[in-house]
Amino acid sequence: MSELDVLRKDIDRLDKEIGELLLSRFAVVKEIGEVKKRDNLPITNASREEEVIAKVRSLALDPSEKDALETAYRAIISASKNLEK
């Protein structure tokens, strides 16, 4: 097996783990959506979103990785808000 094949297998394993974690996150997001509906709260909470982004950005040391994490999490947050509706 080539080095590239080994690395791609690593990516496949990580993608599976990430997908499973996202599905778990989405399950919680749906519960949050129900609470927000019940309590007449808005779906969007900009300060909470920025708090999440800041926490995620703090995980990386490299500025380009910080930016990549932010981009990914903004997409996750967007998808999450759609699931809360």
TIGUFI-871972 format. One record per residue: residue in three letters; x negated, y, z negated of N, C-alpha, C, CB in turn. Coordinates in steps of 0.1 Angstrom, whole numbers, plus 5000, padded with zeros to 4 digits. Each point is the difference from the previous one (the first is absolute). Glycine has a CB too. Layout:
residu:ALA&n_east:X&n_north:Y&n_up:Z&ca_east:X&ca_north:Y&ca_up:Z&c_east:X&c_north:Y&c_up:Z&cb_east:X&cb_north:Y&cb_up:Z
...
// end
This chain:
residu:MET&n_east:4991&n_north:4988&n_up:5000&ca_east:5009&ca_north:5012&ca_up:5000&c_east:4991&c_north:5012&c_up:5000&cb_east:5019&cb_north:4988&cb_up:4988
residu:SER&n_east:4984&n_north:5022&n_up:5020&ca_east:4992&ca_north:5012&ca_up:5002&c_east:5002&c_north:5009&c_up:4988&cb_east:5001&cb_north:4998&cb_up:5025
residu:GLU&n_east:4990&n_north:5011&n_up:4973&ca_east:5002&ca_north:5010&ca_up:4989&c_east:5013&c_north:5008&c_up:5002&cb_east:4975&cb_north:5002&cb_up:4998
residu:LEU&n_east:5028&n_north:5002&n_up:5014&ca_east:5012&ca_north:5007&ca_up:5003&c_east:5013&c_north:4992&c_up:4996&cb_east:4988&cb_north:5012&cb_up:5019
residu:ASP&n_east:5011&n_north:4975&n_up:4984&ca_east:5012&ca_north:4991&ca_up:4996&c_east:5001&c_north:4999&c_up:4985&cb_east:4997&cb_north:4987&cb_up:5021
residu:VAL&n_east:4992&n_north:5013&n_up:4972&ca_east:5001&ca_north:4999&ca_up:4985&c_east:5006&c_north:5013&c_up:4995&cb_east:4980&cb_north:4985&cb_up:4999
residu:LEU&n_east:5015&n_north:5026&n_up:5006&ca_east:5006&ca_north:5013&ca_up:4996&c_east:5014&c_north:5001&c_up:5003&cb_east:4978&cb_north:5011&cb_up:5003
residu:ARG&n_east:5027&n_north:4985&n_up:5009&ca_east:5014&ca_north:5000&ca_up:5003&c_east:5008&c_north:4991&c_up:4991&cb_east:4994&cb_north:5005&cb_up:5024
residu:LYS&n_east:5001&n_north:4984&n_up:4972&ca_east:5007&ca_north:4992&ca_up:4990&c_east:5002&c_north:5007&c_up:4987&cb_east:4990&cb_north:4979&cb_up:5011
residu:ASP&n_east:4999&n_north:5029&n_up:4985&ca_east:5001&ca_north:5008&ca_up:4988&c_east:5012&c_north:5010&c_up:5002&cb_east:4975&cb_north:4997&cb_up:4995
residu:ILE&n_east:5025&n_north:5010&n_up:5016&ca_east:5011&ca_north:5009&ca_up:5003&c_east:5013&c_north:4994&c_up:5000&cb_east:4985&cb_north:5013&cb_up:5014
residu:ASP&n_east:5017&n_north:4975&n_up:4992&ca_east:5013&ca_north:4993&ca_up:4999&c_east:5004&c_north:4997&c_up:4986&cb_east:4994&cb_north:4990&cb_up:5023
residu:ARG&n_east:4996&n_north:5005&n_up:4969&ca_east:5004&ca_north:4997&ca_up:4986&c_east:5004&c_north:5013&c_up:4992&cb_east:4983&cb_north:4981&cb_up:5001
residu:LEU&n_east:5009&n_north:5030&n_up:5001&ca_east:5004&ca_north:5012&ca_up:4994&c_east:5013&c_north:5006&c_up:5005&cb_east:4976&cb_north:5005&cb_up:4998
residu:ASP&n_east:5027&n_north:4993&n_up:5015&ca_east:5013&ca_north:5005&ca_up:5005&c_east:5011&c_north:4992&c_up:4994&cb_east:4989&cb_north:5006&cb_up:5021
residu:LYS&n_east:5010&n_north:4982&n_up:4976&ca_east:5010&ca_north:4992&ca_up:4994&c_east:5002&c_north:5005&c_up:4985&cb_east:4994&cb_north:4979&cb_up:5015
residu:GLU&n_east:4995&n_north:5023&n_up:4978&ca_east:5001&ca_north:5005&ca_up:4987&c_east:5007&c_north:5014&c_up:4999&cb_east:4979&cb_north:4987&cb_up:4994
residu:ILE&n_east:5017&n_north:5022&n_up:5015&ca_east:5006&ca_north:5013&ca_up:5001&c_east:5014&c_north:4999&c_up:5003&cb_east:4978&cb_north:5010&cb_up:5007
residu:GLY&n_east:5026&n_north:4982&n_up:5003&ca_east:5014&ca_north:4998&ca_up:5003&c_east:5008&c_north:4995&c_up:4989&cb_east:4993&cb_north:4995&cb_up:5023
residu:GLU&n_east:5002&n_north:4996&n_up:4969&ca_east:5007&ca_north:4994&ca_up:4989&c_east:5002&c_north:5011&c_up:4989&cb_east:4991&cb_north:4977&cb_up:5005
residu:LEU&n_east:4998&n_north:5031&n_up:4993&ca_east:5001&ca_north:5011&ca_up:4990&c_east:5010&c_north:5011&c_up:5004&cb_east:4976&cb_north:4995&cb_up:4994
residu:LEU&n_east:5024&n_north:5008&n_up:5019&ca_east:5010&ca_north:5010&ca_up:5005&c_east:5014&c_north:4995&c_up:4999&cb_east:4983&cb_north:5008&cb_up:5016
residu:LEU&n_east:5019&n_north:4979&n_up:4986&ca_east:5014&ca_north:4995&ca_up:4998&c_east:5004&c_north:5001&c_up:4985&cb_east:4997&cb_north:4984&cb_up:5020
residu:SER&n_east:4994&n_north:5013&n_up:4971&ca_east:5003&ca_north:5002&ca_up:4986&c_east:5002&c_north:5015&c_up:4997&cb_east:4986&cb_north:4980&cb_up:4994
residu:ARG&n_east:5007&n_north:5029&n_up:5012&ca_east:5002&ca_north:5014&ca_up:4998&c_east:5013&c_north:5004&c_up:5005&cb_east:4976&cb_north:5004&cb_up:5001
residu:PHE&n_east:5028&n_north:4991&n_up:5011&ca_east:5013&ca_north:5003&ca_up:5006&c_east:5012&c_north:4995&c_up:4991&cb_east:4989&cb_north:5000&cb_up:5023
residu:ALA&n_east:5009&n_north:4989&n_up:4971&ca_east:5011&ca_north:4995&ca_up:4991&c_east:5002&c_north:5010&c_up:4988&cb_east:4994&cb_north:4976&cb_up:5006
residu:VAL&n_east:4995&n_north:5029&n_up:4989&ca_east:5001&ca_north:5010&ca_up:4989&c_east:5006&c_north:5013&c_up:5005&cb_east:4981&cb_north:4990&cb_up:4988
residu:VAL&n_east:5015&n_north:5014&n_up:5024&ca_east:5005&ca_north:5012&ca_up:5007&c_east:5015&c_north:4999&c_up:5001&cb_east:4979&cb_north:5003&cb_up:5012
residu:LYS&n_east:5026&n_north:4985&n_up:4992&ca_east:5015&ca_north:4999&ca_up:5002&c_east:5007&c_north:5001&c_up:4986&cb_east:4996&cb_north:4985&cb_up:5020
residu:GLU&n_east:4998&n_north:5010&n_up:4970&ca_east:5006&ca_north:5002&ca_up:4986&c_east:5000&c_north:5015&c_up:4997&cb_east:4992&cb_north:4977&cb_up:4993
residu:ILE&n_east:4997&n_north:5030&n_up:5010&ca_east:4999&ca_north:5014&ca_up:4997&c_east:5011&c_north:5008&c_up:5008&cb_east:4975&cb_north:4998&cb_up:4996
residu:GLY&n_east:5027&n_north:4998&n_up:5016&ca_east:5011&ca_north:5006&ca_up:5008&c_east:5014&c_north:4998&c_up:4994&cb_east:4986&cb_north:4995&cb_up:5020
residu:GLU&n_east:5016&n_north:4993&n_up:4974&ca_east:5013&ca_north:4998&ca_up:4993&c_east:5002&c_north:5009&c_up:4988&cb_east:4999&cb_north:4976&cb_up:5008
residu:VAL&n_east:4990&n_north:5026&n_up:4984&ca_east:5000&ca_north:5008&ca_up:4989&c_east:5003&c_north:5015&c_up:5004&cb_east:4984&cb_north:4984&cb_up:4988
residu:LYS&n_east:5009&n_north:5020&n_up:5023&ca_east:5002&ca_north:5014&ca_up:5005&c_east:5014&c_north:5002&c_up:5004&cb_east:4976&cb_north:5001&cb_up:5007
residu:LYS&n_east:5030&n_north:4989&n_up:5000&ca_east:5014&ca_north:5001&ca_up:5005&c_east:5009&c_north:5001&c_up:4988&cb_east:4995&cb_north:4987&cb_up:5021
residu:ARG&n_east:5003&n_north:5004&n_up:4969&ca_east:5008&ca_north:5000&ca_up:4988&c_east:5000&c_north:5013&c_up:4993&cb_east:4996&cb_north:4976&cb_up:4998
residu:ASP&n_east:4992&n_north:5030&n_up:5001&ca_east:4998&ca_north:5012&ca_up:4992&c_east:5000&c_north:5013&c_up:5008&cb_east:4986&cb_north:4986&cb_up:4985
residu:ASN&n_east:5018&n_north:5013&n_up:5028&ca_east:5001&ca_north:5011&ca_up:5009&c_east:4987&c_north:5008&c_up:5001&cb_east:5024&cb_north:5001&cb_up:4995
residu:LEU&n_east:4965&n_north:4992&n_up:5007&ca_east:4987&ca_north:5006&ca_up:5001&c_east:4996&c_north:5000&c_up:5015&cb_east:4993&cb_north:4993&cb_up:4976
residu:PRO&n_east:4999&n_north:5017&n_up:5028&ca_east:4996&ca_north:5000&ca_up:5014&c_east:4990&c_north:4989&c_up:5003&cb_east:5004&cb_north:5024&cb_up:5001
residu:ILE&n_east:4996&n_north:4971&n_up:5011&ca_east:4990&ca_north:4990&ca_up:5004&c_east:4986&c_north:5005&c_up:5000&cb_east:5018&cb_north:4990&cb_up:5015
residu:THR&n_east:4980&n_north:5022&n_up:4989&ca_east:4987&ca_north:5006&ca_up:5001&c_east:4996&c_north:5007&c_up:4987&cb_east:5003&cb_north:5003&cb_up:5025
residu:ASN&n_east:4985&n_north:4994&n_up:4970&ca_east:4994&ca_north:5007&ca_up:4989&c_east:4986&c_north:5004&c_up:5004&cb_east:5015&cb_north:4987&cb_up:4983
residu:ALA&n_east:4984&n_north:5025&n_up:5022&ca_east:4987&ca_north:5004&ca_up:5006&c_east:4988&c_north:4999&c_up:4989&cb_east:5013&cb_north:5015&cb_up:5016
residu:SER&n_east:4990&n_north:4989&n_up:4972&ca_east:4989&ca_north:5000&ca_up:4990&c_east:4996&c_north:4986&c_up:4997&cb_east:5009&cb_north:5021&cb_up:4990
residu:ARG&n_east:5000&n_north:4969&n_up:5009&ca_east:4997&ca_north:4986&ca_up:4998&c_east:4992&c_north:4995&c_up:5012&cb_east:5021&cb_north:4997&cb_up:4986
residu:GLU&n_east:4983&n_north:5006&n_up:5026&ca_east:4993&ca_north:4996&ca_up:5012&c_east:4985&c_north:5005&c_up:5000&cb_east:5022&cb_north:5000&cb_up:5013
residu:GLU&n_east:4976&n_north:5012&n_up:4983&ca_east:4987&ca_north:5006&ca_up:5000&c_east:4991&c_north:4994&c_up:4988&cb_east:5009&cb_north:5021&cb_up:5010
residu:GLU&n_east:4998&n_north:4975&n_up:4979&ca_east:4993&ca_north:4993&ca_up:4989&c_east:4995&c_north:4986&c_up:5005&cb_east:5015&cb_north:5012&cb_up:4983
residu:VAL&n_east:4994&n_north:4981&n_up:5025&ca_east:4996&ca_north:4987&ca_up:5005&c_east:4988&c_north:5002&c_up:5010&cb_east:5024&cb_north:4991&cb_up:4997
residu:ILE&n_east:4977&n_north:5018&n_up:5011&ca_east:4989&ca_north:5003&ca_up:5010&c_east:4987&c_north:5003&c_up:4993&cb_east:5017&cb_north:5008&cb_up:5017
residu:ALA&n_east:4984&n_north:5000&n_up:4973&ca_east:4988&ca_north:5004&ca_up:4992&c_east:4993&c_north:4988&c_up:4994&cb_east:5010&cb_north:5023&cb_up:4996
residu:LYS&n_east:4999&n_north:4968&n_up:4998&ca_east:4995&ca_north:4988&ca_up:4993&c_east:4993&c_north:4991&c_up:5010&cb_east:5018&cb_north:5002&cb_up:4983
residu:VAL&n_east:4988&n_north:4996&n_up:5029&ca_east:4994&ca_north:4992&ca_up:5010&c_east:4987&c_north:5005&c_up:5006&cb_east:5024&cb_north:4992&cb_up:5005
residu:ARG&n_east:4976&n_north:5021&n_up:4997&ca_east:4988&ca_north:5007&ca_up:5006&c_east:4988&c_north:4998&c_up:4990&cb_east:5015&cb_north:5017&cb_up:5012
residu:SER&n_east:4988&n_north:4983&n_up:4975&ca_east:4990&ca_north:4999&ca_up:4990&c_east:4993&c_north:4986&c_up:5000&cb_east:5013&cb_north:5017&cb_up:4986
residu:LEU&n_east:4993&n_north:4974&n_up:5020&ca_east:4994&ca_north:4986&ca_up:5001&c_east:4988&c_north:5000&c_up:5009&cb_east:5023&cb_north:4990&cb_up:4996
residu:ALA&n_east:4976&n_north:5019&n_up:5013&ca_east:4989&ca_north:4999&ca_up:5010&c_east:4990&c_north:5011&c_up:4997&cb_east:5015&cb_north:4992&cb_up:5017
residu:LEU&n_east:4972&n_north:5005&n_up:4986&ca_east:4989&ca_north:5010&ca_up:4998&c_east:4998&c_north:5007&c_up:5013&cb_east:4990&cb_north:4986&cb_up:4983
residu:ASP&n_east:5011&n_north:5007&n_up:5029&ca_east:4997&ca_north:5006&ca_up:5013&c_east:5012&c_north:5009&c_up:5004&cb_east:4985&cb_north:4980&cb_up:5006
residu:PRO&n_east:5012&n_north:5032&n_up:4998&ca_east:5011&ca_north:5009&ca_up:5004&c_east:5009&c_north:4994&c_up:5012&cb_east:4985&cb_north:5019&cb_up:4993
residu:SER&n_east:5008&n_north:4974&n_up:5016&ca_east:5008&ca_north:4995&ca_up:5011&c_east:5009&c_north:4988&c_up:4995&cb_east:4982&cb_north:5007&cb_up:5016
residu:GLU&n_east:5014&n_north:4986&n_up:4974&ca_east:5008&ca_north:4990&ca_up:4994&c_east:5012&c_north:5006&c_up:4992&cb_east:4980&cb_north:4984&cb_up:4999
residu:LYS&n_east:5017&n_north:5027&n_up:4995&ca_east:5011&ca_north:5007&ca_up:4993&c_east:5010&c_north:5004&c_up:5010&cb_east:4984&cb_north:5009&cb_up:4982
residu:ASP&n_east:5012&n_north:4997&n_up:5029&ca_east:5010&ca_north:5004&ca_up:5010&c_east:5007&c_north:4988&c_up:5006&cb_east:4985&cb_north:5020&cb_up:5005
residu:ALA&n_east:5008&n_north:4969&n_up:4997&ca_east:5007&ca_north:4988&ca_up:5005&c_east:5010&c_north:4995&c_up:4991&cb_east:4980&cb_north:4994&cb_up:5013
residu:LEU&n_east:5017&n_north:5006&n_up:4974&ca_east:5009&ca_north:4995&ca_up:4989&c_east:5013&c_north:5009&c_up:5000&cb_east:4981&cb_north:4991&cb_up:4987
residu:GLU&n_east:5016&n_north:5022&n_up:5014&ca_east:5011&ca_north:5010&ca_up:5000&c_east:5009&c_north:4998&c_up:5012&cb_east:4986&cb_north:5016&cb_up:4988
residu:THR&n_east:5009&n_north:4982&n_up:5023&ca_east:5008&ca_north:4997&ca_up:5012&c_east:5008&c_north:4988&c_up:4998&cb_east:4983&cb_north:5011&cb_up:5015
residu:ALA&n_east:5011&n_north:4978&n_up:4981&ca_east:5007&ca_north:4988&ca_up:4998&c_east:5011&c_north:5001&c_up:4989&cb_east:4979&cb_north:4987&cb_up:5006
residu:TYR&n_east:5018&n_north:5020&n_up:4983&ca_east:5010&ca_north:5001&ca_up:4990&c_east:5012&c_north:5010&c_up:5004&cb_east:4982&cb_north:4995&cb_up:4983
residu:ARG&n_east:5015&n_north:5015&n_up:5025&ca_east:5011&ca_north:5008&ca_up:5005&c_east:5009&c_north:4992&c_up:5008&cb_east:4985&cb_north:5020&cb_up:5000
residu:ALA&n_east:5010&n_north:4971&n_up:5008&ca_east:5009&ca_north:4991&ca_up:5008&c_east:5008&c_north:4990&c_up:4991&cb_east:4983&cb_north:5001&cb_up:5019
residu:ILE&n_east:5010&n_north:4994&n_up:4970&ca_east:5007&ca_north:4991&ca_up:4991&c_east:5011&c_north:5008&c_up:4992&cb_east:4979&cb_north:4986&cb_up:4997
residu:ILE&n_east:5018&n_north:5026&n_up:4999&ca_east:5010&ca_north:5008&ca_up:4993&c_east:5012&c_north:5003&c_up:5010&cb_east:4982&cb_north:5010&cb_up:4985
residu:SER&n_east:5015&n_north:4993&n_up:5027&ca_east:5011&ca_north:5003&ca_up:5010&c_east:5009&c_north:4987&c_up:5001&cb_east:4985&cb_north:5017&cb_up:5013
residu:ALA&n_east:5008&n_north:4972&n_up:4989&ca_east:5008&ca_north:4987&ca_up:5002&c_east:5008&c_north:4998&c_up:4987&cb_east:4983&cb_north:4990&cb_up:5016
residu:SER&n_east:5011&n_north:5012&n_up:4972&ca_east:5007&ca_north:4998&ca_up:4988&c_east:5012&c_north:5009&c_up:4998&cb_east:4978&cb_north:4994&cb_up:4990
residu:LYS&n_east:5021&n_north:5019&n_up:5014&ca_east:5012&ca_north:5008&ca_up:4999&c_east:5011&c_north:4995&c_up:5009&cb_east:4985&cb_north:5020&cb_up:4995
residu:ASN&n_east:5012&n_north:4975&n_up:5017&ca_east:5010&ca_north:4994&ca_up:5008&c_east:5007&c_north:4988&c_up:4993&cb_east:4987&cb_north:5008&cb_up:5020
residu:LEU&n_east:5006&n_north:4984&n_up:4972&ca_east:5005&ca_north:4989&ca_up:4993&c_east:5009&c_north:5004&c_up:4988&cb_east:4980&cb_north:4987&cb_up:5008
residu:GLU&n_east:5017&n_north:5025&n_up:4987&ca_east:5007&ca_north:5005&ca_up:4988&c_east:5014&c_north:5004&c_up:5004&cb_east:4979&cb_north:5007&cb_up:4990
residu:LYS&n_east:5024&n_north:4996&n_up:5023&ca_east:5013&ca_north:5006&ca_up:5004&c_east:5010&c_north:4990&c_up:5000&cb_east:4989&cb_north:5016&cb_up:5014
// end
